Amino acid sequence: MDMTPQQLLRSFVDEVGVLIDARLKTAEVLIKGEIKAAEERVKAELRTELASKQDIARLEAELRQDIARLEQKLDTTVTDQNTRVKRIEGRVDAIEQKPGLSKN
Protein backbone atom coordinates (compact mmCIF):
# COMPACT_ATOMS: atom_id res chain seq x y z
CA MET A 1 0.00 0.00 0.00
CA ASP A 2 1.61 3.13 -1.22
CA MET A 3 0.95 6.34 0.62
CA THR A 4 0.73 9.65 -0.97
CA PRO A 5 3.12 12.32 0.29
CA GLN A 6 0.23 14.05 2.06
CA GLN A 7 -0.85 10.82 3.81
CA LEU A 8 2.77 10.09 4.73
CA LEU A 9 3.15 13.58 6.20
CA ARG A 10 -0.13 13.22 8.12
CA SER A 11 1.01 9.84 9.51
CA PHE A 12 4.36 11.34 10.48
CA VAL A 13 2.69 14.31 12.23
CA ASP A 14 0.33 11.96 14.07
CA GLU A 15 3.22 9.82 15.35
CA VAL A 16 5.35 12.81 16.28
CA GLY A 17 2.32 14.42 17.92
CA VAL A 18 1.98 11.39 20.21
CA LEU A 19 5.66 11.66 21.15
CA ILE A 20 5.37 15.40 21.74
CA ASP A 21 2.28 14.86 23.90
CA ALA A 22 4.11 12.19 25.93
CA ARG A 23 7.13 14.44 26.35
CA LEU A 24 4.92 17.35 27.44
CA LYS A 25 3.13 15.10 29.93
CA THR A 26 6.50 13.95 31.32
CA ALA A 27 7.71 17.55 31.60
CA GLU A 28 4.44 18.51 33.29
CA VAL A 29 4.80 15.70 35.85
CA LEU A 30 8.44 16.65 36.54
CA ILE A 31 7.64 20.34 36.90
CA LYS A 32 4.69 19.60 39.19
CA GLY A 33 7.01 17.42 41.28
CA GLU A 34 9.56 20.22 41.50
CA ILE A 35 6.82 22.69 42.46
CA LYS A 36 5.55 20.32 45.16
CA ALA A 37 9.08 19.84 46.52
CA ALA A 38 9.65 23.61 46.53
CA GLU A 39 6.34 24.13 48.34
CA GLU A 40 7.36 21.58 50.97
CA ARG A 41 10.74 23.28 51.44
CA VAL A 42 9.09 26.68 51.80
CA LYS A 43 6.53 25.27 54.24
CA ALA A 44 9.31 23.69 56.30
CA GLU A 45 11.24 26.96 56.31
CA LEU A 46 8.13 28.89 57.32
CA ARG A 47 7.40 26.39 60.09
CA THR A 48 10.96 26.80 61.34
CA GLU A 49 10.73 30.58 61.13
CA LEU A 50 7.36 30.56 62.87
CA ALA A 51 8.72 28.26 65.57
CA SER A 52 11.69 30.59 65.96
CA LYS A 53 9.39 33.60 66.29
CA GLN A 54 7.28 31.72 68.83
CA ASP A 55 10.45 30.73 70.70
CA ILE A 56 11.59 34.34 70.67
CA ALA A 57 8.20 35.53 71.93
CA ARG A 58 8.25 32.87 74.67
CA LEU A 59 11.81 33.79 75.66
CA GLU A 60 10.92 37.49 75.72
CA ALA A 61 7.96 36.74 77.99
CA GLU A 62 10.17 34.65 80.29
CA LEU A 63 12.77 37.42 80.29
CA ARG A 64 10.14 40.01 81.24
CA GLN A 65 9.00 37.75 84.08
CA ASP A 66 12.59 37.28 85.26
CA ILE A 67 13.20 41.03 85.14
CA ALA A 68 10.02 41.71 87.12
CA ARG A 69 10.97 39.05 89.68
CA LEU A 70 14.51 40.46 90.01
CA GLU A 71 13.21 44.03 90.33
CA GLN A 72 10.89 42.88 93.10
CA LYS A 73 13.76 41.04 94.80
CA LEU A 74 15.93 44.15 94.50
CA ASP A 75 13.19 46.33 96.00
CA THR A 76 12.78 43.88 98.87
CA THR A 77 16.54 43.75 99.46
CA VAL A 78 16.85 47.54 99.41
CA THR A 79 13.94 47.85 101.83
CA ASP A 80 15.48 45.23 104.14
CA GLN A 81 18.87 46.98 104.02
CA ASN A 82 17.26 50.36 104.74
CA THR A 83 15.50 48.81 107.73
CA ARG A 84 18.81 47.37 109.00
CA VAL A 85 20.58 50.69 108.52
CA LYS A 86 17.85 52.47 110.49
CA ARG A 87 18.12 49.91 113.30
CA ILE A 88 21.91 50.29 113.41
CA GLU A 89 21.59 54.07 113.36
CA GLY A 90 19.12 53.80 116.22
CA ARG A 91 21.56 51.65 118.19
CA VAL A 92 24.44 54.03 117.43
CA ASP A 93 22.29 56.97 118.57
CA ALA A 94 21.37 55.10 121.74
CA ILE A 95 25.01 54.30 122.44
CA GLU A 96 26.04 57.90 121.76
CA GLN A 97 23.39 59.11 124.18
CA LYS A 98 25.05 57.24 127.00
CA PRO A 99 27.10 59.47 129.28
CA GLY A 100 30.81 59.63 128.60
CA LEU A 101 30.59 58.99 124.85
CA SER A 102 30.92 61.80 122.41
CA LYS A 103 30.03 62.07 118.78
CA ASN A 104 33.01 62.52 116.44
C-alpha positions as YAML, in Angstrom:
chain: A
units: angstrom
residues:
- id: 1
  name: MET
  ca: [0.00, 0.00, 0.00]
- id: 2
  name: ASP
  ca: [1.61, 3.13, -1.22]
- id: 3
  name: MET
  ca: [0.95, 6.34, 0.62]
- id: 4
  name: THR
  ca: [0.73, 9.65, -0.97]
- id: 5
  name: PRO
  ca: [3.12, 12.32, 0.29]
- id: 6
  name: GLN
  ca: [0.23, 14.05, 2.06]
- id: 7
  name: GLN
  ca: [-0.85, 10.82, 3.81]
- id: 8
  name: LEU
  ca: [2.77, 10.09, 4.73]
- id: 9
  name: LEU
  ca: [3.15, 13.58, 6.20]
- id: 10
  name: ARG
  ca: [-0.13, 13.22, 8.12]
- id: 11
  name: SER
  ca: [1.01, 9.84, 9.51]
- id: 12
  name: PHE
  ca: [4.36, 11.34, 10.48]
- id: 13
  name: VAL
  ca: [2.69, 14.31, 12.23]
- id: 14
  name: ASP
  ca: [0.33, 11.96, 14.07]
- id: 15
  name: GLU
  ca: [3.22, 9.82, 15.35]
- id: 16
  name: VAL
  ca: [5.35, 12.81, 16.28]
- id: 17
  name: GLY
  ca: [2.32, 14.42, 17.92]
- id: 18
  name: VAL
  ca: [1.98, 11.39, 20.21]
- id: 19
  name: LEU
  ca: [5.66, 11.66, 21.15]
- id: 20
  name: ILE
  ca: [5.37, 15.40, 21.74]
- id: 21
  name: ASP
  ca: [2.28, 14.86, 23.90]
- id: 22
  name: ALA
  ca: [4.11, 12.19, 25.93]
- id: 23
  name: ARG
  ca: [7.13, 14.44, 26.35]
- id: 24
  name: LEU
  ca: [4.92, 17.35, 27.44]
- id: 25
  name: LYS
  ca: [3.13, 15.10, 29.93]
- id: 26
  name: THR
  ca: [6.50, 13.95, 31.32]
- id: 27
  name: ALA
  ca: [7.71, 17.55, 31.60]
- id: 28
  name: GLU
  ca: [4.44, 18.51, 33.29]
- id: 29
  name: VAL
  ca: [4.80, 15.70, 35.85]
- id: 30
  name: LEU
  ca: [8.44, 16.65, 36.54]
- id: 31
  name: ILE
  ca: [7.64, 20.34, 36.90]
- id: 32
  name: LYS
  ca: [4.69, 19.60, 39.19]
- id: 33
  name: GLY
  ca: [7.01, 17.42, 41.28]
- id: 34
  name: GLU
  ca: [9.56, 20.22, 41.50]
- id: 35
  name: ILE
  ca: [6.82, 22.69, 42.46]
- id: 36
  name: LYS
  ca: [5.55, 20.32, 45.16]
- id: 37
  name: ALA
  ca: [9.08, 19.84, 46.52]
- id: 38
  name: ALA
  ca: [9.65, 23.61, 46.53]
- id: 39
  name: GLU
  ca: [6.34, 24.13, 48.34]
- id: 40
  name: GLU
  ca: [7.36, 21.58, 50.97]
- id: 41
  name: ARG
  ca: [10.74, 23.28, 51.44]
- id: 42
  name: VAL
  ca: [9.09, 26.68, 51.80]
- id: 43
  name: LYS
  ca: [6.53, 25.27, 54.24]
- id: 44
  name: ALA
  ca: [9.31, 23.69, 56.30]
- id: 45
  name: GLU
  ca: [11.24, 26.96, 56.31]
- id: 46
  name: LEU
  ca: [8.13, 28.89, 57.32]
- id: 47
  name: ARG
  ca: [7.40, 26.39, 60.09]
- id: 48
  name: THR
  ca: [10.96, 26.80, 61.34]
- id: 49
  name: GLU
  ca: [10.73, 30.58, 61.13]
- id: 50
  name: LEU
  ca: [7.36, 30.56, 62.87]
- id: 51
  name: ALA
  ca: [8.72, 28.26, 65.57]
- id: 52
  name: SER
  ca: [11.69, 30.59, 65.96]
- id: 53
  name: LYS
  ca: [9.39, 33.60, 66.29]
- id: 54
  name: GLN
  ca: [7.28, 31.72, 68.83]
- id: 55
  name: ASP
  ca: [10.45, 30.73, 70.70]
- id: 56
  name: ILE
  ca: [11.59, 34.34, 70.67]
- id: 57
  name: ALA
  ca: [8.20, 35.53, 71.93]
- id: 58
  name: ARG
  ca: [8.25, 32.87, 74.67]
- id: 59
  name: LEU
  ca: [11.81, 33.79, 75.66]
- id: 60
  name: GLU
  ca: [10.92, 37.49, 75.72]
- id: 61
  name: ALA
  ca: [7.96, 36.74, 77.99]
- id: 62
  name: GLU
  ca: [10.17, 34.65, 80.29]
- id: 63
  name: LEU
  ca: [12.77, 37.42, 80.29]
- id: 64
  name: ARG
  ca: [10.14, 40.01, 81.24]
- id: 65
  name: GLN
  ca: [9.00, 37.75, 84.08]
- id: 66
  name: ASP
  ca: [12.59, 37.28, 85.26]
- id: 67
  name: ILE
  ca: [13.20, 41.03, 85.14]
- id: 68
  name: ALA
  ca: [10.02, 41.71, 87.12]
- id: 69
  name: ARG
  ca: [10.97, 39.05, 89.68]
- id: 70
  name: LEU
  ca: [14.51, 40.46, 90.01]
- id: 71
  name: GLU
  ca: [13.21, 44.03, 90.33]
- id: 72
  name: GLN
  ca: [10.89, 42.88, 93.10]
- id: 73
  name: LYS
  ca: [13.76, 41.04, 94.80]
- id: 74
  name: LEU
  ca: [15.93, 44.15, 94.50]
- id: 75
  name: ASP
  ca: [13.19, 46.33, 96.00]
- id: 76
  name: THR
  ca: [12.78, 43.88, 98.87]
- id: 77
  name: THR
  ca: [16.54, 43.75, 99.46]
- id: 78
  name: VAL
  ca: [16.85, 47.54, 99.41]
- id: 79
  name: THR
  ca: [13.94, 47.85, 101.83]
- id: 80
  name: ASP
  ca: [15.48, 45.23, 104.14]
- id: 81
  name: GLN
  ca: [18.87, 46.98, 104.02]
- id: 82
  name: ASN
  ca: [17.26, 50.36, 104.74]
- id: 83
  name: THR
  ca: [15.50, 48.81, 107.73]
- id: 84
  name: ARG
  ca: [18.81, 47.37, 109.00]
- id: 85
  name: VAL
  ca: [20.58, 50.69, 108.52]
- id: 86
  name: LYS
  ca: [17.85, 52.47, 110.49]
- id: 87
  name: ARG
  ca: [18.12, 49.91, 113.30]
- id: 88
  name: ILE
  ca: [21.91, 50.29, 113.41]
- id: 89
  name: GLU
  ca: [21.59, 54.07, 113.36]
- id: 90
  name: GLY
  ca: [19.12, 53.80, 116.22]
- id: 91
  name: ARG
  ca: [21.56, 51.65, 118.19]
- id: 92
  name: VAL
  ca: [24.44, 54.03, 117.43]
- id: 93
  name: ASP
  ca: [22.29, 56.97, 118.57]
- id: 94
  name: ALA
  ca: [21.37, 55.10, 121.74]
- id: 95
  name: ILE
  ca: [25.01, 54.30, 122.44]
- id: 96
  name: GLU
  ca: [26.04, 57.90, 121.76]
- id: 97
  name: GLN
  ca: [23.39, 59.11, 124.18]
- id: 98
  name: LYS
  ca: [25.05, 57.24, 127.00]
- id: 99
  name: PRO
  ca: [27.10, 59.47, 129.28]
- id: 100
  name: GLY
  ca: [30.81, 59.63, 128.60]
- id: 101
  name: LEU
  ca: [30.59, 58.99, 124.85]
- id: 102
  name: SER
  ca: [30.92, 61.80, 122.41]
- id: 103
  name: LYS
  ca: [30.03, 62.07, 118.78]
- id: 104
  name: ASN
  ca: [33.01, 62.52, 116.44]
...
